[in-house]
């Protein structure tokens, strides 16, 4: 009889452990089902030449690069990104030219958990700058960036800025952290964004997308490029990532603009990655499915105890 009771007690302890495990499983946030899509485009024009690439789509990474040359004029555009969070767009224009880079990333997220979850989206932009310059009478140039984050078709965040060779700055939406305007130069510091996306019920889905554009334009104006242009110098005023953010410098025929923006180094601070999601249970109260599972477990335990008494 003693041995039989010991065996029953051992089985009961095992059943209790199983029930406890079920309870812990129901309390942990489950990983969502995520469809991650990337797209990159690039465009460049100089004189009568043009080059365009994209949209390039795929996974785990996409890249698009375009360049155009006509005499001393040149334009370039570049865009890239991958699933780990690295991304960036760049554009340069020298003389009568233009360049553009576009990158887009979108997610469709479905809550696979048996309970509602709260989601948070974190986003990071590396500090940098852009500029536009000319010393040719009648010429003009400009550089701009566009950043848009859209959640379920509704604008969640917007930051747009444009600087021209006259030093005029146009902005809309929210300025990036540490934004600074001086003459025909505009800069910003590392910017960390965090958005509470709210509660997603079990089995429900939502979409989130961000689009990043960098554009540069230059034009000699009605008189065209001066015949005595030596064009023996150039600079990268907005090369904030690839070129270190150097100042604008040019020749006697300088017409140029440049911009670069993104997080090409996958920099994160205190676990803050370029583009990530975090999920936590919306409530400590179990969903009906979890309650049903727990009820079945308890019924099995009580049935086992009754059998134990009879023996």
N, C-alpha and C positions, 0 to 999 in steps of 0.2 A: 504493500500500500504506500509506503514511504517513497519507493522508487517511482511509482506511478504518479504521485503528486508532484514529485520533482520534475518529471517529464512534462506534466501539464503546465507547471509553473514556467518552465523554460519556453514552451510554446507561447504562453501568454505574454511573456516579456518580449518575444520576437514580434508578436502581433502589435504590441504597444509601440515598439520602435518603428514599425511600418506606418502606423497611424501618425506618429510624430513626424516622420519623413514626408508624408502627404501634406501635413499642415505647413511645413517649411517650404515645400515646393510651391504651394499656392500663394505664399507671401512674397516670393522673389519675382522681380520684373523679368519678363521674357523678352528675348531679342525680337525686334520687329522684322518683318519681311520687307526688304528694301530693294527697289529697282533704281539703280544709279546710272544716269545717262550723261555723257560728255559731248561737247561740240566746240569746234574751233574753226575760225574763218580768218582770212587775211586778204588785204587788198592793197595795191600800190599803183601809182600812176606818175609819169614824168613825161612832159611833152606829149608826143603822140603814142607813147608806149604805155601799156597797162598789163597788170598781172593780178590774178585772183586765184585763191585756193580755198576750197571748202564749199559748204560746211563738211568738215571731217568729223565723223562720229565713231564711237567705239569705246572699248575698255581694254586694259586699265588706264590707257593714256591716249591723248590726241595732241597733234601739233599741226599748225598751219603757218607757212612762211611765204611772203610775196615780196618781190622787189622789182623796181622799174628804173631804167636809166635812159637819159636823153641828153647827150653832151655833158655839160656840167651839172645838170639837174638830176636828182634822184629821190625816190620815195621808197619806203619799206614799211611792212606791217608784219607783226608776228604775234601768235597766240598759242598757248599751250596749257595743259592741265592733266592731272591724273587722279585716280581714286583715293590716293593717300592724302590729298588736300593741296598739293603744290599747284599753283596756277599763276598766270600772268599774261598781260597784253602790252605790246610796245608799238610805237609808231614814230617814224621820222620823216621829215620833208626838208629837202635842201634845194633852193631855187624854186622854180614853178613846178611843184610836185605835191603829192599827198600820199599818206599811208594810213592804214587802219588795221587794228587787230581786235578780234572779238572772241570771247570765251563764254560758254554757258554750261552750267551744271544743274541738273534737276534730279529730284528724288520723288519716288512714289512710295510712301511708307504705309504698311498695313500692320495694325496692332495684332500680333498673333497670340497675345496672352489671353487668359481666361478672365481677365479683369481689366478695367479701364486704367490707362496710364497717362501721366503728365509728361509732356515732351518739352525739351529746351534745345534751341539751336544756337550754337556758338560760331562766330565768324571773325576772321582776322585779316587785316590789310597791313602790309608792311609799309613803313614810313618812306616817303619819297617826294618827288617834285616834278614839275613840268614848266616849260618856258617857250617863248616865241620871240624872235628878234629879226630886225632888218635895219640896214642903213642905206637902202636904195630909195630914192624919192619915188613915191607913188606905189611902192611895193607894200605887201602885207603878209602876215603869217599868224597862225593860231594853233593852239594845242588844247585838247579837252579830254576828259574822262567821264564815263557814265557808269554808275554802279546802281543796279536795281535788284532788290530781293522781293520775290512775290510768293505769297503763301495762299494756297487755294484760290488763285486768280486775283487776289487782292494785294495791292502794294504794301509791303511790310516795312521796307526801308529804301530810301532814295538818297543818293549823293552824286550831284553833277557839278562840274566846274569847267570853265573855259577861260583861258588867258590869251590875249592877242598881243601883237607886237607894239601896239600903242599903250600897253600896260593896263588895258581895261579887263577887269575880272567880272565874270558872270557866274553866279552859283544858284543852285536850287536844291531843295531837300535839306538834308542834315550834313553839315561840314564834318569832315574827318578830324580826328583829334589833333590839336596843335596846328590847325591850318594857319598859314602865314602868307601874306601877299606883300611883295616888294617889287615895284616896277613891273617888268614883264616876266616875273618869276613867281611861281606859286608852289608851296610845299606843304606837307602834312607829316605827322608823326605816326608811329605804330598805333593802330586803332583796333580795339577789342570790342566786339558787339555780342550781346547775348539776348536772345528773344525767348520769352515764355510763350510757347505755341498753344498752351492750354491742354485740355483733357481729350484723349482719343479713346472712344469706347472699344471694347473687345470686338475684333473683327472689322472695325471701320478703317478707312484709309484717308490720307490727305496728300497733297503735292506741295513741294517747295522748289523754287528755282531762283538762281541768281545769274545775272548777266553783267558782264564787264566789257567795256569798250574803251579803247584808246585811239585817238585820231589826231593827226598832224597835217597841216596844210600850209603851203607857201605859194606866193604869186608875185611875179615881178611887176605886175600891173600893165596898163595899156601900152607902155613903151617897151615892154618885153625886157629881156636881159640886155644890159648895156654892152655895146660892142667892145669897150675897153676893160671889161670885167676880168680881173686876174684870177679870181676864185681860187686862191691858194691856201685857204684855211677853212676850217669848219669846227663845230663843237657839238656836244650832245647835252643840251641844256636840261632835258628831262630824263636823261638816262639814269633813272634813279636806282635801277637794279643792275643792269648790265654794265653801265658806265660810271657808276659811283656818284651820280648827281652833280657832276661838274658844272661850272658856270657856262653861260653862252659866250662864244667867241667866234669871230668870223673874219672875212676879208672886206675889201672895199665894195664887194657886191653881195654882202651877206643877206640871205633871206632863208630863215630856217625855223623849224619848230620841232619839238620832241616831247614825248610823254611815255611813261612806263608805270604800270601799277599792278599790284598783285602780291602774292606771297610765294616767290619762287624757291625759297629755301626751306619751306615747311617748318617755319619757326613757331614754337609754342612756348608759353610761359606758364609755369605751374600747371602743366597738363592741358593748357588751352591750345588746341590745335586749330589749323586754318579753317576747317569747316566740319563740325561734328555735331552729333545728336546725343542727348542724354535722356533717359527714361526712368521714371520712378512711379511706383504704384499710386494711383489717385486716392485710394482709401485703404485703411486697414481692414474694412469690412469685406469679407469674401464675396465673390460673384455667386449667383445661384448654382452654377455648375460645380464650383468648389464646395459649396455647402452640401450639395447632393452627394459628392464623393466622400465628404467627411461623415455624412449620415450613414452611408453604406458601411463605412469602416467601423463606426460605433456599433451598428446593428450586429456586425460580424463578431465584434468583441463580446457583446452581451450574450449572443447565442453560444459562444464558446464557453463563457462562464457558467451558463445553465447546464451545458453538457458536463462541465467539470463537477458541478454539485451532484448530478445524478450518478456519477461514477464514484 
